[in-house]
Amino acid sequence: MNSKLLTRLILPTLIQGTSIAASVSYSVETNIGPSGTLFSDAGNRDNWTGSDIGNWRAQSQSGLIYLRNHNGGDDIITRTNDSNFSFTIGPAVTSFSILIDARIDTFWEAGINASGGGPQLLIGGDFNDSNNFFINFNGTRYNSDAGLANVGTNGGNIATLRLDYDVINGTADLVYDPSGANQVLVNDAALNITATQIQNMDQLYARAGNQFAGAGNWTITTVPEPSSAALLGLGGLGLLLRRRK
C-alpha cells in the first residue's frame, strides 16, 4: 500500500484519540501448576507470600484451578510484581478493570494491593454469610443485594466477576458473568481512589475463608488517555512508514 494512502487511513483515527486497551493475565494453573501443587515447597509458590503460606495449594473445581487455603483458616497471601508476571496502572490511565474467575462456595476476596502497605482494591463474596458479592476498597465493602454469591455462572460454584473503575469520575461498577448475563451488581460506587494509590498497587491479593473458595485467574486491563494512545499509535505508524520507504 502507498505510504501516503496508509497515512490517510490511519492518522484520522489516531487524531480522534481512540484509546487502546492493554491486558495482562495471571493464571494459577499456568503460573503455579496443576491441582494439588502445594506451597510447602518454596519453589512452587511463584513469589506468593503471606499467612500460613505452606498450607496453600492449587486446587481444581469444575475446570478452574484456584488458590486454596488447605488448612481451612481465614488467611491472606499476596504476590509482588516480578519478571515472571507484573502489571502497571500508570498515571495516564483513564479507566481499568480487574476480571477474576473464582470458586465462590464461601467467603473469599481477591484483587490488587500495594506492597508498601497502601489500600487494596478487591472483589469478593459471601462476607459474614451474606450471599452477596461486593467491592472492597481499603476495608470498606460496597455490597450487592442480588444473593448470587453461592451461584456459579458455569457450574460447580465457579463465577466470573469484573470490577470496572472510572479514574476520571472516581467510580466503580461490579459486573457478574460479563460474558453471559452481564449483570451489574454494584453501580457507580464512589471509591475516589487517588492517583498515588492507584499507581502504588503492585501486588496480586488473595484471601480465603476456608479451603472451598478462592481466585483462579486475574485479568487486569488498562485504558490510557486518548492523547497517550494516539502518540503510541503515531510512533508505530512512523516505524511502519519507514519500513515501506
N, C-alpha and C positions, 0 to 999 in steps of 0.2 A: 504494500500500500504506500502511496505517495506520502512523504512526511508532512507536507502541508495539509493534506486531507486528514491525516491522523490527528494533527493538532486541532483542526476544526471540529472533529468528532469528540475528542476527549476534553479539551480545555473548558468548554462551557459548563460541563458537569462539575469540574473541579472548582471553577469560579463560583458556581452556585452554592458551594460549601457542603457537598454530600459527605456525611460522616462515614468513616469506615470502621466497623466494629472489629475488635480483636478478642479472641477467646483462648483461654488455656484450661486444660482439664487435668484433674488428678483422679486416678482410678486405684482403689485399694487392690483390686485384682492384678492390675498391671505393675504397680509400684511396690506392693507388699508381697503378694503371692497368692497361691490357691487357698481354698478353705482349709483351716487347721494350722496355718502358719502362725507359730507362737512368737510373741515378743520377748520371751525369756532369753533368747539369743539376740544380743545387740545388733548382729548383722541382719536380722530380719525386720528391724524397726523402721528403716528408711527415714531416720532422723526424727522420729516421733519421741517425745519425752513427756513425762508427767506422772500423775498419780497411779501407783500400782502398775507401772508400765510392764513389768514382766508377766502379768496375767492377761494382758490384752492379746487378741489374736484376730486373724481374718476368718470370717465365717460365711457360709453360703446359705442363702434363703431365696427360693423362687428365682434363681438366676442372677441374683445380686450378691457379690462378695462385699461384705460390710465390716466395719470395725466393731468388735465385740469385746466388752469388758467381761472376760471369762470368770472373774472372781465374784461377779454379781453385785459389786458395790457401785456407788454413785461417784464416778471419777472423771477427771478431765485430762486429756492429753492434747498436745499441740505439736505442730511441725513447722519449723522456721524455714524460710527460703534457702535453697542451696542449688548447686549445679545440676542436681537431678530433677528438681522441679522448683519453679519460682513464679510469682505473679507480681505485678506492679499496678497500682492505681495512681496514676500521675496527676500533676497539677492541672493539666489541660482537659481532663475528663469531664464531660457534661452529664454522663449517666453510666451506671454499671449495674450488672446483675450477678447474683450468685444462685446457681441452679444446683440442687442437691437431690440425689437419689438415696433413699434411706429405708431401712426396716423400721417400722413405726409402732411396734407392738406395745411399747410402754414409753416412759419419759426419755427423751433424747434432745440434744441440741447440737448443731454443727454450723460452722461458718468460718469467719476470719477474725483475727485479732492482732494486736501489736506485741511484738517481742519485748518492747520496752516497758510493758505494763499498762498500756493505754486501754481504751474500751474495746469491747468485742461487738461484732455485728453478726447475729446468728438467726437461723431458722430452727424451730423446734416444735415439739408436740407433747401433749398429754401431761403438762405440768400440773402437779397436785391432782392427778387423775381427772383432769378437766375434759378430756377427749377432744380438745381443740388444738389447732395449730397456732403459732404465734411468731412474731418478730421480736427478738431480744436485742436491744441496743443498750449497752452499758448497764445492764441489770434491770432495765425497765422492759416489761413484756407488753406488746401490743397484740391482744388476743383476737382471734376469730371466734365466731359462735356457731360454726357450721356442724360441730360434732362429728368431724371426719377423721380424727387423729388415730383411730384404730381401723380405718378402712383403706385397704390398699388399692391403688389405681391399676395394678396389673396382677393382682392375686398375691396371696401369701404375705399380707401386711407390708407390701412394698409400695412406696409412694414417691412421686417426684414433685418437688416444690421449687418455686423460683421467687427470689426477692429482687425486685426492681427498685433501684434507688435513683431518684432525680436529684443530681447535685445542685442544679440551679435553684430549684424550689425547696430543697431540703426534705422531700417527702419520699415515702416508701410504700410499695404495694407488695402483697404476698399472694402468689398465684398457685393454685392447686392443679396438678395434672396439666401443665401448659401445652402439651402436645395432644391432649384429648379434650376433657371437659373445659379446660382453661378458665377455671372458676376463681374469681378474685375474692380472697378471704379477708384481707386487710387492705383498705383503700386509703391512700394519701396519709399515712401515719407521719406526723410531723417530727422526724428524728433530728433534723437540723445538725447533722454531723459537720464539724469544722473541717476545713481543707487539711489542716495538720493531722487531725485524727485519721482521716481517710488515707493520707499518704504514708502514715506510720504503720498501717495494717499490713503485716508481712508474714503472718502465720496462718496455717490451717488450724482449725479448732474442732475438737470432737468431745462430746460428753455423753455418757450413757448411764441411765439409772439402774440398769441391770444388763444381763447378757442377751436380752432378746430385742434390743433396739440399737440402732447406730447408723452412721452415714457410710455410704459406699463410694460415691462419686461426687466430686466438686467440679463445676464448670463456672469460671469467672470470666465475664465478658465486659469489656470497657468500650465506651464510645467517646472519642475525642471531640473537642470543639471543632466546628466546621472549618475554621481557618487553618487549624493544625492538620486536619485531614487533607485539605487542599494543597498545602505545602508538601506533604508527603507524596501526594499524587503527582505534583509538578516535578518533584525530584525524580520519580520513576519515569515520567514522560520524557524528561531530559535524557535519561540514560537510554531509553528506547530509541529516541530520535538520533542520538549519537551512533547507535549501532547500525541504523539504517543509512547513514551518510556514506 
